[in-house]
């Protein structure tokens, strides 16, 4: 598919292949044979904590009124070496975390992990409030995005396009290195991202590997096309659930962050 040694962001369903000898490790080994770098989402929502009582709730933050947030992260501090990852990330990201040389970002809820020669460069720019820095770095390096047996609903780069289109990411909370709860930026609903099929078709390459349909996109071009499409039609990202508060708040521009907090984040 012409990936060469460029960095490659992978979203995958191992079950889409059917029986495969060697499992996730075999898939990663094959992708790495070209000498490139593999980037994957390695989210860990179990480190989430409730919003601190001394922080005012934000308008348009994709949260039902009165919801304080999860409690699974109380008393816990995320570290890139923890190995914990959400089950719905799939077998390939979980296997990548266990590979020699794998590195992982510092974001406690929405980290990215990578392995290969450019791994550290890709993930090191990620912070709690700059969640999609690895995707922007991937695009700047001429990288590609590969969907292995999954649809555009799994394509995290479309959240990066939302931010570039002018939307503010939602805020959730997790304990920082000092053990105190701090706000972090996260993405919203992606159930409606299939609506970008026609937008991205002009740059898509498609192949079949065993039973798995692979769809590849040049990251920079795909993000640019998606950003322009969102700016032209903000409602394109909406899912088919009539009362999805995350979609409604995202289309409205995202959370109304107090000016004092915006200034603090910029510094």
SVG drawing of the C-alpha trace seen along z (x, -y; Angstrom):
<svg xmlns="http://www.w3.org/2000/svg" viewBox="-34 -36 49 56">
<polyline fill="none" stroke="black" stroke-width="0.4" points="0.0,0.0 3.0,-2.3 3.6,-3.0 7.4,-2.7 9.2,-3.9 6.8,-6.7 5.1,-6.7 1.7,-4.9 -1.2,-5.4 -3.2,-2.1 -6.7,-1.5 -7.6,2.2 -9.9,5.1 -7.9,8.3 -11.0,10.4 -11.6,8.9 -8.8,11.0 -10.3,14.3 -7.9,17.0 -4.3,15.6 -1.2,17.4 0.7,15.3 -2.2,12.9 -1.6,9.2 2.2,9.7 2.3,11.1 0.3,8.1 2.6,5.6 5.7,7.5 4.4,7.4 3.7,3.6 7.1,2.9 9.1,4.9 9.3,1.8 11.3,0.0 8.7,-2.6 7.0,-3.6 3.6,-2.5 1.3,-4.9 -1.8,-3.7 -4.4,-5.1 -3.9,-3.6 -6.7,-5.2 -7.1,-4.5 -10.5,-5.9 -10.2,-4.1 -8.0,-6.9 -10.8,-9.3 -12.0,-11.1 -14.9,-13.4 -14.7,-17.2 -13.2,-18.9 -15.9,-20.7 -14.0,-24.0 -14.2,-24.0 -17.3,-25.5 -19.1,-23.3 -18.5,-24.2 -21.3,-24.9 -21.3,-22.8 -18.9,-20.2 -20.7,-17.1 -21.8,-16.0 -25.3,-15.5 -26.4,-18.0 -25.3,-16.8 -22.8,-14.2 -19.6,-14.5 -17.5,-12.1 -16.2,-8.5 -14.7,-7.4 -12.4,-4.6 -9.3,-6.9 -9.7,-8.1 -6.4,-7.6 -4.6,-6.5 -2.1,-8.3 -1.5,-7.4 2.1,-6.6 3.1,-5.8 4.6,-2.6 1.5,-1.3 0.4,1.0 -3.3,0.3 -5.4,-0.2 -9.2,-0.2 -10.4,3.1 -12.2,1.5 -8.8,0.3 -8.3,3.8 -5.6,6.5 -3.1,4.7 -2.6,1.6 -2.4,3.8 0.3,5.9 2.2,2.8 2.5,1.6 4.4,4.8 6.9,4.5 10.5,3.6 11.1,-0.1 7.4,-1.1 6.8,-4.6 3.6,-6.1 2.3,-9.7 1.6,-11.4 -2.1,-12.0 -3.8,-10.1 -7.1,-9.3 -6.3,-9.6 -2.7,-8.6 -1.0,-7.4 1.7,-4.8 4.3,-4.1 7.1,-1.8 9.8,-2.3 12.5,-4.9 10.2,-8.0 8.2,-6.7 9.4,-9.2 9.2,-12.1 5.6,-11.3 4.3,-11.0 6.6,-13.4 4.6,-16.5 1.3,-15.2 0.2,-17.0 -3.0,-16.8 -4.4,-19.8 -2.8,-19.1 -4.2,-15.6 -3.8,-15.4 -0.2,-16.6 0.9,-13.0 -1.5,-13.2 -0.3,-16.6 3.3,-15.3 2.3,-12.2 0.8,-14.5 3.8,-16.8 6.1,-13.8 4.1,-12.7 2.5,-9.7 -0.5,-7.7 -3.6,-6.5 -4.6,-2.8 -8.0,-1.4 -7.7,2.4 -11.2,3.9 -12.8,0.8 -14.7,-2.2 -14.1,-5.9 -15.8,-5.9 -12.4,-4.6 -10.4,-7.3 -9.1,-9.5 -7.6,-12.0 -11.1,-13.3 -11.2,-14.6 -8.0,-16.4 -9.7,-17.9 -12.6,-19.1 -10.1,-21.0 -8.4,-22.5 -11.9,-23.5 -12.2,-25.7 -13.9,-23.4 -12.6,-23.2 -12.1,-19.6 -14.2,-18.5 -12.7,-18.6 -12.6,-15.6 -10.5,-15.1 -7.7,-12.8 -5.1,-12.9 -1.9,-14.7 1.6,-13.5 1.1,-15.3 -2.1,-13.2 -4.4,-16.2 -7.3,-16.2 -6.6,-18.3 -8.6,-19.0 -7.5,-17.2 -8.7,-17.6 -10.6,-14.7 -12.5,-14.0 -16.2,-13.7 -18.7,-11.3 -17.4,-9.6 -20.5,-7.6 -21.3,-9.9 -17.9,-9.9 -19.1,-7.6 -20.4,-10.8 -16.9,-11.6 -16.7,-8.6 -17.5,-10.8 -15.2,-13.6 -12.1,-11.3 -12.8,-9.0 -10.6,-11.1 -7.5,-10.2 -8.4,-6.7 -6.5,-3.5 -8.2,-0.2 -7.0,3.4 -8.2,6.7 -5.9,8.7 -7.4,12.1 -10.9,11.2 -9.9,7.7 -10.6,4.6 -7.8,2.1 -8.4,-1.6 -5.4,-4.0 -5.3,-7.8 -2.5,-10.2 -2.8,-11.9 -2.2,-15.5 -4.6,-15.5 -7.3,-13.6 -7.2,-16.0 -7.2,-19.0 -10.2,-17.7 -12.1,-16.8 -11.3,-20.2 -12.7,-22.0 -15.8,-19.8 -16.5,-20.5 -16.1,-24.3 -18.5,-24.1 -21.1,-21.9 -20.6,-21.6 -23.5,-19.2 -21.7,-16.6 -20.2,-15.1 -23.6,-14.4 -24.4,-10.8 -27.9,-9.3 -28.9,-9.6 -31.4,-12.4 -30.3,-13.5 -26.5,-12.9 -25.3,-15.7 -21.7,-15.3 -22.6,-15.8 -24.8,-18.8 -22.2,-20.5 -19.4,-19.8 -21.4,-21.3 -21.9,-24.4 -18.2,-24.8 -17.3,-22.8 -17.0,-23.9 -17.2,-27.5 -13.9,-27.7 -13.6,-30.7 -11.1,-33.3 -8.9,-32.9 -8.5,-29.2 -7.8,-29.8 -5.0,-32.2 -3.6,-29.7 -3.6,-27.0 -1.9,-29.2 1.0,-29.8"/>
</svg>
